[in-house]
């Protein structure tokens, strides 16, 4: 009887370890295949487009200008970035149309 109980305890411990290892491997696979969310993608696209056109300084100046304006006070970071990006790109496209 004693050996039987010891066998059951060892089996239960082994089963729990296998279960823990299985759960850890699932979590690892989920972390490994994590995709960026919608807003992270948008921020990245804004960053890449500004770098492509060399508009980083104008973008930062627009963000700094927006900090002093009351209508932008309660916007979160992503809304400010989208607004500043749209404004800078609009000015950039308008200036390029006049030159051509």
C-alpha positions in Angstrom: 0.0 0.0 0.0 2.8 2.4 0.8 4.5 1.8 -2.5 1.2 2.3 -4.4 0.7 5.6 -2.7 4.2 6.7 -3.4 3.7 5.7 -7.1 0.5 7.8 -7.3 2.3 10.8 -5.7 5.2 10.5 -8.1 2.7 10.2 -11.0 0.8 13.2 -9.9 4.0 15.3 -9.6 5.2 14.2 -13.0 1.7 15.0 -14.5 1.8 18.5 -12.9 5.3 19.1 -14.3 4.2 18.0 -17.8 1.1 20.2 -17.5 3.2 23.2 -16.4 5.7 22.6 -19.2 2.9 22.4 -21.8 1.3 25.7 -20.5 4.7 27.4 -20.7 5.3 26.2 -24.2 1.9 27.6 -25.3 2.6 30.9 -23.6 6.1 31.1 -25.2 4.6 30.4 -28.7 2.0 33.1 -28.1 4.7 35.6 -27.1 6.9 34.6 -30.0 4.1 35.2 -32.6 2.8 38.5 -31.0 1.7 41.0 -33.6 1.6 44.7 -33.1 -1.8 46.3 -32.4 -3.6 48.8 -34.6 -2.3 51.9 -32.9 1.3 50.6 -32.8 1.1 50.0 -36.5 -0.2 53.6 -37.1 2.6 55.2 -35.0 5.2 53.1 -36.8 3.8 54.1 -40.2 3.9 57.8 -39.2 7.5 57.4 -38.0 8.5 55.7 -41.3 6.8 58.2 -43.5 8.3 61.2 -41.7 11.8 59.6 -41.9 11.2 59.0 -45.7 10.5 62.6 -46.4 12.8 64.1 -43.8 10.0 65.9 -41.9 11.0 64.9 -38.3 11.9 68.5 -37.2 8.7 69.9 -38.6 6.7 67.2 -36.9 8.4 67.8 -33.6 7.8 71.6 -34.0 4.1 70.9 -34.7 3.8 68.7 -31.6 5.5 71.4 -29.5 3.2 74.1 -30.9 0.2 71.9 -30.1 1.2 71.6 -26.4 0.4 75.3 -26.0 -3.0 75.2 -27.7 -6.1 74.6 -25.7 -8.0 72.6 -28.3 -5.3 69.8 -28.1 -5.1 69.8 -24.3 -7.2 66.6 -23.8 -6.0 64.6 -26.7 -4.0 61.5 -26.0 -0.6 60.9 -27.6 -1.9 58.9 -30.6 -4.4 61.6 -31.5 -1.8 64.3 -31.3 0.6 62.3 -33.5 -2.1 61.6 -36.1 -3.1 65.3 -36.2 0.5 66.6 -36.3 1.3 64.0 -39.0 -1.7 65.0 -41.2 -0.9 68.7 -40.8 2.8 68.3 -41.7 2.1 66.0 -44.6 -0.6 68.4 -45.9 1.9 71.3 -45.8 4.5 69.2 -47.4 2.2 68.2 -50.3 1.0 71.8 -50.8 4.6 73.0 -51.0 5.5 70.4 -53.5 2.6 71.2 -55.7 3.6 74.8 -55.9 7.2 74.0 -56.8 6.2 71.6 -59.6 
